[in-house]
Amino acid sequence: MTADSNTPSEPVATPEELRFALWRAARRILSGPRPVTLHERLAELGADARTAVGPTERPDFYGDGVVAALERRIADLLGKPDALFFPTGTMAQQVALRCWARRRGDRVVATHPLAHLETHERRAYRRPGGLESVWPTTAARLPTAEELRAFDEPYGVLMLELPLRSAGFVLPAWSELTAAVAAARENGAAVHLDGARIWEAAVHYGRPPAALAALADSVYVSFYKALGGISGAALAGPADLVREARGWRHRYGGLLYQQWPAALAATGGLERELPRLHRYLAHAQQIAEGLRRALEVVPGGRIHPDPPHTHQFQLWLPYSPHLLTEATARYAEQSGDALFGTWWESALPGLAMTEVTVATPALSWSAAEVTQSVGAFLAALPRPAAGAAAG
């Protein structure tokens, strides 16, 4: 035993803790928001409270007060008769679909294999929801009107994710979207929008969120993605649907005693981030241009879609996720430029993928600065083997 064997060792930072520290210390961040401490988040929440409610406002009890006010605001923003707050989008989706299944007498949902419903909710629509899904298309885009009309399986509800995140945050042309909705209605189906990112989709189309929501019978929206809230979601639609959903929310365990922190953060996000989304989308084109130039020397490297449809898009590189994760952290520490977030295996062999999110920190980057910094990052990587990811 050595002399210092009983001396407690320094705790080893997890990858998440390391990234948090590096991104906090970075002089520039290309993708995503600058991370904040818990104390800073609480200070933001206090500021949201002072802006959104009066000094004598009490915390909500089972969804009244500030939560009910947020529901009314969402219903107005989306042009729907009513809206209901949920603690999670997964719960809101399941409740909406099972309500439509009962009303249509059909437990089949037409969706997409890349939809959040299929890939990130442990297929809860099936267990415990008891629903089934069919896929009018497996292409990396939403189904077309022609595909819906030619589809030979009946379904009670068509669910459209706008944008389709896993395919690259892609959106159809407005004429294609309205035609697909019309085709579903010809089949007697209800239309539900997974509108977790409907705010960004509305900017892409140059239309208010209510114009998108008007295409569907119901829509779910998220409060923590583009809006930067703590958590929470809302389901908006006809008053009788929301009334039925209220009962199912209770059964699913979603009627929380107090939800004022999430409601205040959502209200603050609507005030702060909603007006900025137009600028984010415009600047995403500049960020994409800078990346495009940097990728000219990397065979197989690409952005997708090109050009981006929203302020979020995919970047693919011919390396392993593990190598790129380590290289991204090392580059942030050495250069002060925090470029990218998580890397995953892509759908194409030999390529890793990350999602680029153009938020407030990215607005300080010019296209030339993106090209220079990302070019230096890429130059430090090993030359990828032909036909396979390096690392």
C-alpha positions as CSV (number, residue, x, y, z in Angstrom):
1,M,0.0,0.0,0.0
2,T,1.4,3.4,-0.9
3,A,1.7,6.3,1.5
4,D,-1.2,8.1,-0.2
5,S,-3.4,5.1,-0.8
6,N,-6.0,6.3,1.7
7,T,-6.2,9.8,0.1
8,P,-9.5,10.3,-1.6
9,S,-9.0,10.6,-5.4
10,E,-10.5,13.4,-7.4
11,P,-13.9,12.4,-8.7
12,V,-13.9,11.5,-12.4
13,A,-16.1,13.8,-14.5
14,T,-18.7,12.2,-16.6
15,P,-18.8,13.1,-20.3
16,E,-21.9,15.2,-19.6
17,E,-20.1,17.1,-16.8
18,L,-17.0,17.6,-19.0
19,R,-19.0,18.9,-21.9
20,F,-20.9,21.2,-19.5
21,A,-17.6,22.7,-18.2
22,L,-16.1,23.1,-21.6
23,W,-19.1,24.7,-23.2
24,R,-19.4,27.1,-20.2
25,A,-15.8,28.1,-20.6
26,A,-16.0,28.4,-24.4
27,R,-15.5,31.8,-26.0
28,R,-17.8,30.9,-28.9
29,I,-20.6,28.2,-29.3
30,L,-21.7,27.2,-32.8
31,S,-24.6,24.8,-32.0
32,G,-27.1,25.1,-29.3
33,P,-27.5,27.5,-26.3
34,R,-24.8,28.2,-23.8
35,P,-25.4,25.9,-20.8
36,V,-26.4,27.6,-17.5
37,T,-26.0,26.6,-13.9
38,L,-28.9,25.7,-11.7
39,H,-28.6,29.0,-9.9
40,E,-28.7,30.9,-13.2
41,R,-31.8,28.9,-14.3
42,L,-33.5,29.8,-11.1
43,A,-32.7,33.5,-11.7
44,E,-34.2,33.2,-15.2
45,L,-37.3,31.6,-13.7
46,G,-37.6,34.5,-11.2
47,A,-37.4,37.0,-14.0
48,D,-40.1,35.1,-16.0
49,A,-42.3,35.2,-12.9
50,R,-41.9,39.0,-12.5
51,T,-42.8,39.4,-16.2
52,A,-45.6,37.0,-16.5
53,V,-47.5,37.3,-13.2
54,G,-48.2,39.9,-10.5
55,P,-46.5,39.9,-7.1
56,T,-49.5,38.4,-5.3
57,E,-50.0,35.5,-7.8
58,R,-50.1,32.2,-6.0
59,P,-48.6,28.9,-7.3
60,D,-51.0,26.8,-9.3
61,F,-53.0,23.9,-7.7
62,Y,-53.7,21.0,-10.1
63,G,-53.4,23.2,-13.2
64,D,-55.2,26.4,-12.4
65,G,-53.7,29.9,-12.2
66,V,-50.6,30.4,-14.4
67,V,-51.0,26.9,-16.0
68,A,-54.6,27.7,-17.1
69,A,-53.4,31.1,-18.4
70,L,-50.8,29.3,-20.5
71,E,-53.4,26.9,-21.9
72,R,-55.6,29.8,-23.0
73,R,-52.6,31.5,-24.6
74,I,-51.7,28.4,-26.6
75,A,-55.3,27.9,-27.7
76,D,-55.3,31.4,-29.0
77,L,-51.8,31.1,-30.7
78,L,-52.9,27.9,-32.5
79,G,-56.4,29.1,-33.3
80,K,-58.0,26.2,-31.5
81,P,-61.0,26.2,-29.1
82,D,-59.1,24.8,-26.1
83,A,-55.7,23.5,-25.0
84,L,-54.4,21.3,-22.2
85,F,-51.1,21.4,-20.4
86,F,-49.2,18.0,-20.1
87,P,-45.9,17.3,-18.2
88,T,-44.5,15.5,-21.3
89,G,-45.1,15.4,-25.0
90,T,-45.1,11.6,-25.0
91,M,-48.1,11.7,-22.7
92,A,-49.8,14.3,-24.8
93,Q,-49.3,12.2,-28.0
94,Q,-50.6,9.0,-26.5
95,V,-53.7,10.7,-25.1
96,A,-54.5,12.5,-28.3
97,L,-54.2,9.3,-30.4
98,R,-56.3,7.1,-28.1
99,C,-59.0,9.8,-28.0
100,W,-59.1,9.9,-31.8
101,A,-59.1,6.1,-32.0
102,R,-62.2,5.9,-29.9
103,R,-64.0,8.6,-31.9
104,R,-63.1,7.1,-35.3
105,G,-63.7,3.5,-34.2
106,D,-60.3,2.6,-35.6
107,R,-57.2,1.9,-33.5
108,V,-54.7,2.3,-36.5
109,V,-52.5,5.3,-36.8
110,A,-50.9,6.2,-40.1
111,T,-47.4,7.6,-39.2
112,H,-43.8,7.3,-40.3
113,P,-41.1,4.9,-39.2
114,L,-38.8,7.9,-38.4
115,A,-41.5,9.7,-36.3
116,H,-40.9,10.5,-32.7
117,L,-43.8,8.2,-32.0
118,E,-41.9,5.2,-33.3
119,T,-38.3,6.1,-32.3
120,H,-38.3,7.9,-29.0
121,E,-41.4,6.9,-27.1
122,R,-40.8,3.1,-26.6
123,R,-43.8,2.6,-28.9
124,A,-46.1,3.6,-26.0
125,Y,-49.0,4.0,-28.5
126,R,-48.9,0.2,-28.6
127,R,-48.0,-0.5,-24.9
128,P,-50.0,0.6,-23.0
129,G,-52.1,2.5,-25.6
130,G,-53.3,-0.6,-27.5
131,L,-53.0,1.1,-30.9
132,E,-51.3,0.0,-34.1
133,S,-49.4,1.9,-36.7
134,V,-49.0,1.7,-40.5
135,W,-46.5,3.5,-42.7
136,P,-47.8,5.0,-46.0
137,T,-44.1,5.6,-46.9
138,T,-40.7,4.7,-45.6
139,A,-38.9,7.4,-47.6
140,A,-37.1,10.0,-45.4
141,R,-39.9,12.5,-45.8
142,L,-43.6,12.8,-44.9
143,P,-46.1,10.8,-47.1
144,T,-47.5,12.5,-50.2
145,A,-51.1,12.8,-51.2
146,E,-50.6,10.2,-53.9
147,E,-49.1,7.7,-51.4
148,L,-52.0,8.3,-49.0
149,R,-54.6,7.8,-51.7
150,A,-52.8,4.6,-53.0
151,F,-52.3,3.2,-49.5
152,D,-54.3,0.0,-49.1
153,E,-54.7,-0.2,-45.3
154,P,-57.4,1.7,-43.4
155,Y,-56.5,4.0,-40.6
156,G,-58.4,6.3,-38.2
157,V,-55.9,9.1,-37.8
158,L,-53.0,10.4,-39.8
159,M,-50.1,11.8,-37.6
160,L,-47.7,14.2,-39.2
161,E,-44.5,15.3,-37.5
162,L,-43.6,18.9,-38.5
163,P,-40.7,18.9,-39.2
164,L,-39.7,15.3,-39.4
165,R,-36.7,15.5,-37.1
166,S,-34.9,12.1,-37.7
167,A,-35.0,12.7,-41.4
168,G,-33.1,16.0,-40.9
169,F,-35.8,18.4,-39.7
170,V,-37.4,18.2,-43.2
171,L,-40.6,19.8,-44.3
172,P,-42.7,19.3,-47.4
173,A,-43.7,22.2,-49.6
174,W,-46.9,23.9,-48.4
175,S,-48.9,22.6,-51.4
176,E,-47.7,19.1,-50.7
177,L,-48.6,19.4,-47.0
178,T,-52.1,20.6,-47.7
179,A,-52.7,18.0,-50.4
180,A,-51.6,15.2,-47.9
181,V,-54.1,16.5,-45.3
182,A,-56.9,16.6,-47.9
183,A,-56.1,13.0,-49.0
184,A,-56.3,11.8,-45.3
185,R,-59.7,13.5,-44.9
186,E,-60.9,11.9,-48.1
187,N,-60.3,8.6,-46.3
188,G,-62.3,9.8,-43.3
189,A,-59.3,10.0,-41.0
190,A,-58.6,12.6,-38.4
191,V,-55.3,14.6,-38.7
192,H,-53.1,15.1,-35.7
193,L,-49.9,17.2,-35.8
194,D,-46.8,16.3,-33.8
195,G,-46.0,20.0,-33.6
196,A,-43.1,19.8,-31.1
197,R,-41.4,22.1,-33.5
198,I,-44.4,23.8,-35.0
199,W,-43.0,27.2,-34.1
200,E,-40.0,26.6,-36.4
201,A,-42.1,25.0,-39.1
202,A,-44.3,28.1,-39.2
203,V,-41.3,30.3,-39.8
204,H,-40.2,28.1,-42.7
205,Y,-43.6,28.5,-44.3
206,G,-43.8,32.2,-43.5
207,R,-47.2,31.6,-41.9
208,P,-48.4,32.0,-38.3
209,P,-48.6,28.8,-36.2
210,A,-52.4,29.0,-36.3
211,A,-52.2,28.4,-40.1
212,L,-50.4,25.1,-39.6
213,A,-52.7,24.1,-36.7
214,A,-55.7,24.8,-38.9
215,L,-54.7,21.9,-41.2
216,A,-55.2,19.5,-38.4
217,D,-57.9,18.4,-35.9
218,S,-55.5,18.5,-33.0
219,V,-51.9,19.5,-32.5
220,Y,-49.3,18.9,-29.7
221,V,-46.6,21.5,-29.0
222,S,-43.5,21.4,-26.9
223,F,-42.3,24.1,-24.5
224,Y,-38.7,23.0,-24.0
225,K,-37.3,22.6,-27.5
226,A,-37.1,25.9,-29.5
227,L,-38.7,27.8,-26.6
228,G,-36.1,26.7,-24.1
229,G,-38.5,25.9,-21.3
230,I,-37.9,23.5,-18.5
231,S,-40.4,20.8,-19.6
232,G,-44.0,20.5,-20.6
233,A,-46.3,20.4,-23.6
234,A,-49.8,21.2,-24.6
235,L,-52.5,19.5,-26.7
236,A,-54.8,21.8,-28.6
237,G,-58.0,21.0,-30.4
238,P,-61.8,20.9,-30.1
239,A,-63.2,21.6,-26.7
240,D,-64.8,18.1,-26.4
241,L,-61.5,16.4,-27.3
242,V,-59.6,18.4,-24.7
243,R,-62.3,17.6,-22.1
244,E,-61.8,13.9,-22.9
245,A,-58.1,14.3,-22.8
246,R,-58.3,15.9,-19.4
247,G,-59.6,12.6,-18.0
248,W,-56.9,10.5,-19.7
249,R,-54.2,12.9,-18.5
250,H,-55.3,12.1,-14.9
251,R,-55.3,8.4,-15.6
252,Y,-51.8,8.6,-17.1
253,G,-50.5,10.4,-13.9
254,G,-50.2,13.8,-15.6
255,L,-52.3,15.8,-13.2
256,L,-49.5,17.2,-11.1
257,Y,-50.0,19.1,-7.8
258,Q,-48.0,22.1,-9.0
259,Q,-46.5,22.8,-12.4
260,W,-45.9,26.6,-12.2
261,P,-42.1,26.4,-12.9
262,A,-42.7,24.7,-16.2
263,A,-45.5,27.0,-17.0
264,L,-43.5,30.2,-16.2
265,A,-40.5,29.0,-18.2
266,A,-42.8,28.2,-21.2
267,T,-44.4,31.7,-20.9
268,G,-40.9,33.2,-20.8
269,G,-39.9,31.2,-23.9
270,L,-42.9,32.3,-25.9
271,E,-41.9,35.9,-25.1
272,R,-38.1,35.5,-25.8
273,E,-37.6,32.8,-28.3
274,L,-40.7,33.0,-30.6
275,P,-39.7,36.4,-32.0
276,R,-36.1,35.2,-32.6
277,L,-36.9,32.2,-34.7
278,H,-37.0,34.2,-38.0
279,R,-33.5,35.4,-37.3
280,Y,-32.3,31.9,-36.3
281,L,-33.6,30.5,-39.6
282,A,-32.0,33.2,-41.7
283,H,-28.7,32.8,-39.9
284,A,-28.8,29.0,-40.3
285,Q,-28.3,29.6,-44.0
286,Q,-25.1,31.5,-43.3
287,I,-23.9,28.7,-40.9
288,A,-24.7,26.2,-43.5
289,E,-22.7,28.1,-46.1
290,G,-19.7,28.2,-43.8
291,L,-20.0,24.5,-43.2
292,R,-20.4,23.8,-46.9
293,R,-17.1,25.4,-47.7
294,A,-15.3,23.7,-44.8
295,L,-16.6,20.3,-46.0
296,E,-15.1,20.7,-49.5
297,V,-12.0,18.9,-48.5
298,V,-13.9,16.0,-46.7
299,P,-15.1,13.3,-49.0
300,G,-18.6,12.2,-47.8
301,G,-19.0,15.1,-45.5
302,R,-22.4,16.9,-46.0
303,I,-25.1,18.9,-44.4
304,H,-28.7,17.7,-44.7
305,P,-31.1,19.1,-45.8
306,D,-29.2,21.5,-48.0
307,P,-30.3,24.3,-47.6
308,P,-31.7,23.7,-44.1
309,H,-35.5,23.9,-43.7
310,T,-35.4,25.2,-40.1
311,H,-32.7,26.5,-37.7
312,Q,-31.8,22.8,-37.1
313,F,-30.2,20.5,-39.5
314,Q,-27.9,17.5,-39.7
315,L,-24.1,17.4,-40.3
316,W,-22.6,14.1,-41.5
317,L,-18.8,13.3,-41.3
318,P,-16.9,10.1,-42.4
319,Y,-15.7,9.2,-38.9
320,S,-16.9,7.2,-35.9
321,P,-19.1,9.0,-33.3
322,H,-16.6,8.1,-30.6
323,L,-13.7,9.7,-32.4
324,L,-15.7,12.8,-33.2
325,T,-17.0,13.1,-29.6
326,E,-13.5,13.1,-28.3
327,A,-12.2,15.4,-31.0
328,T,-15.0,17.9,-30.4
329,A,-14.2,18.2,-26.7
330,R,-10.5,18.4,-27.3
331,Y,-10.9,21.2,-29.9
332,A,-13.2,23.1,-27.5
333,E,-10.6,22.9,-24.8
334,Q,-7.7,24.0,-27.1
335,S,-9.4,26.6,-29.2
336,G,-12.3,27.9,-27.1
337,D,-14.7,27.1,-30.0
338,A,-17.5,24.7,-28.9
339,L,-18.7,23.5,-32.3
340,F,-21.0,20.5,-32.0
341,G,-23.1,18.4,-29.6
342,T,-23.7,14.7,-29.6
343,W,-22.6,12.5,-32.4
344,W,-24.5,9.4,-33.4
345,E,-24.2,6.6,-36.0
346,S,-26.0,7.8,-39.1
347,A,-28.4,5.9,-41.4
348,L,-25.5,5.7,-43.9
349,P,-22.7,3.2,-43.1
350,G,-19.4,4.9,-42.4
351,L,-20.8,8.3,-41.5
352,A,-21.5,9.8,-38.1
353,M,-24.2,12.5,-37.6
354,T,-24.8,15.4,-35.3
355,E,-27.6,18.0,-35.2
356,V,-26.7,21.6,-35.6
357,T,-29.0,24.0,-33.8
358,V,-28.6,27.7,-34.6
359,A,-29.5,29.6,-31.5
360,T,-28.4,33.0,-29.9
361,P,-24.7,32.0,-29.6
362,A,-24.5,31.2,-33.3
363,L,-25.6,34.6,-34.3
364,S,-22.1,36.0,-33.6
365,W,-20.5,33.7,-36.2
366,S,-20.0,34.8,-39.8
367,A,-19.9,32.2,-42.6
368,A,-16.2,32.8,-43.0
369,E,-15.6,32.2,-39.3
370,V,-17.5,28.9,-39.4
371,T,-15.4,27.8,-42.4
372,Q,-12.1,28.8,-40.6
373,S,-12.9,27.1,-37.3
374,V,-14.6,24.0,-38.6
375,G,-11.8,23.7,-41.2
376,A,-9.2,23.7,-38.4
377,F,-11.2,21.1,-36.5
378,L,-11.4,18.9,-39.6
379,A,-7.7,19.3,-40.3
380,A,-6.8,17.9,-36.9
381,L,-8.7,14.6,-37.6
382,P,-7.0,11.6,-39.2
383,R,-7.6,11.0,-42.9
384,P,-10.7,8.7,-43.1
385,A,-10.2,5.3,-44.7
386,A,-11.9,5.0,-48.1
387,G,-15.4,3.7,-47.7
388,A,-15.3,3.5,-43.9
389,A,-15.5,5.8,-40.9
390,A,-12.2,6.6,-39.2
391,G,-11.8,5.8,-35.6
